[in-house]
Amino acid sequence: MKYFLMIPGPVEIADEILDAYQGQPVAHYGPEWTKEYLDIIKRVSKILGSEGMTFLMPGSGSICLDTAAASFCTSKRCLVINNGMFGDRLYNIVSAHTSDVEILKFPLNVPADPDAVKKALSEREYDAVFMTHVETSTSVLNPVKEVVNIVKEHGALFVLDAISSAVIEKLEMDSWGIDITVTACQKGFECPAGLGIITVRSDLLNALQDTPATTWYTDLRVWCDFYDKWHDWHPFPVTLPTNTIMALKKSIEIIETEGLSFRQRMFGEISSRLRKALLSFGLEMYAPEGHHAHGLTAASTGGKFDPSDLLGYLKKTVGIQISGSFGDLKSHVFRIGHMSKKQCSNIILVSLLNGIALFMRSRGLKVPLEEAVGMLIQQPQDGGML
Ligand SMILES: Cc1ncc(COP(=O)(O)O)c(C=O)c1O
């Protein structure tokens, strides 16, 4: 049942974070907890590059996508930029709150094209535009900064699904002009699943729409009400998972100590090395050059084998669990998650590569394992072994 996780979230978690997660719960209210909470939400905003307000909501990332749509888009006209399964998810969520929603669709391995966004926004006025930063089903990294520039020129709200990108990819919410960023704790923040995270530009909260949302839990006005009225002892409306939030606090401490740019450089280097190693095995990268996510890698088998056979083999031989993909990609794409520091250690990456090589050799395919390991592992002169 327990394999070393190299799926694109949840991730393998640092021991210090796990230690912080364990233990008896504490009261989710009162001055001591409130002080912790207010400090943590400020630090989360900072990591996302925002002076805005962060809300931690029990649930997963989707609850915060739902919150963004419920709070800002009820009966509004929305555009969803979609190049994959999680773009479909965004469309479904937004459609639950407004019937006036359109999709700007791109093929699965094609990043969102800013010119096409420009064209769509000049043909019709939209109140809000939604997009994923990293489309986790394909590992395509979308050009957020360029797209936001265009959306801002047209005066629409921009909502970013950063569930697979926060902490991992460069993301500067305020200076790029992103109005709302949604993420979750189980990927780049390296926590057990259980928290959705939504960060909102502060002045937007003062201007929450007049149309009443049709929900209570996912209506940010309710969260703002509690923040104001019960600010000193219970600045949120529901019971929060205090253990998960303590894990998040530890994760934030680690990120702050190491530095966000160090982390992002590490993910950048690991993903680039892994791509080279997999290419040397004759595998293909699913995302196009220049648009690879850095916390996961999607490789195509080019019809040489069925990904599900590889997944089973890796579990059995090296105890590592990777992922397949969805829909039509299922037959030829597999995905490797490397969103936490533990997943990026040499020993794990080499075991994984070794497992893939053994599997491919068992299928009569020639793979240069030794050379690939040389490409993959970080040498001491690069600043120490991970
Ligand atoms: C890009 C993206 N959006 C949305 C989701 C859904 O997030 P959750 O399962 O935390 O609700 C995921 C989950 O993997 C994701 O990767």
Ligand as a Chemical Component Dictionary entry (heavy atoms), coordinates in Angstrom:
data_LIG
# 
_chem_comp.id                   LIG 
_chem_comp.type                 NON-POLYMER 
_chem_comp.pdbx_formal_charge   0 
_chem_comp.three_letter_code    LIG 
# 
loop_
_chem_comp_atom.comp_id 
_chem_comp_atom.atom_id 
_chem_comp_atom.alt_atom_id 
_chem_comp_atom.type_symbol 
_chem_comp_atom.charge 
_chem_comp_atom.model_Cartn_x 
_chem_comp_atom.model_Cartn_y 
_chem_comp_atom.model_Cartn_z 
_chem_comp_atom.pdbx_ordinal 
LIG C1 C1 C 0 -3.832 22.030 -11.805 1  
LIG C2 C2 C 0 -4.763 21.377 -10.812 2  
LIG N1 N1 N 0 -5.959 21.927 -10.587 3  
LIG C3 C3 C 0 -6.830 21.380 -9.733  4  
LIG C4 C4 C 0 -6.521 20.239 -9.036  5  
LIG C5 C5 C 0 -7.488 19.683 -8.050  6  
LIG O1 O1 O 0 -6.933 19.901 -6.786  7  
LIG P1 P1 P 0 -7.477 19.184 -5.496  8  
LIG O2 O2 O 0 -7.429 17.723 -5.764  9  
LIG O3 O3 O 0 -6.507 19.631 -4.422  10 
LIG O4 O4 O 0 -8.846 19.671 -5.263  11 
LIG C6 C6 C 0 -5.292 19.621 -9.236  12 
LIG C7 C7 C 0 -4.963 18.381 -8.538  13 
LIG O5 O5 O 0 -4.032 17.691 -8.830  14 
LIG C8 C8 C 0 -4.387 20.209 -10.141 15 
LIG O6 O6 O 0 -3.200 19.659 -10.364 16 
# 
loop_
_chem_comp_bond.comp_id 
_chem_comp_bond.atom_id_1 
_chem_comp_bond.atom_id_2 
_chem_comp_bond.value_order 
_chem_comp_bond.pdbx_ordinal 
LIG C1 C2 SING 1  
LIG C2 N1 SING 2  
LIG C2 C8 DOUB 3  
LIG N1 C3 DOUB 4  
LIG C3 C4 SING 5  
LIG C4 C5 SING 6  
LIG C4 C6 DOUB 7  
LIG C5 O1 SING 8  
LIG O1 P1 SING 9  
LIG P1 O2 DOUB 10 
LIG P1 O3 SING 11 
LIG P1 O4 SING 12 
LIG C6 C7 SING 13 
LIG C6 C8 SING 14 
LIG C7 O5 DOUB 15 
LIG C8 O6 SING 16 
# 
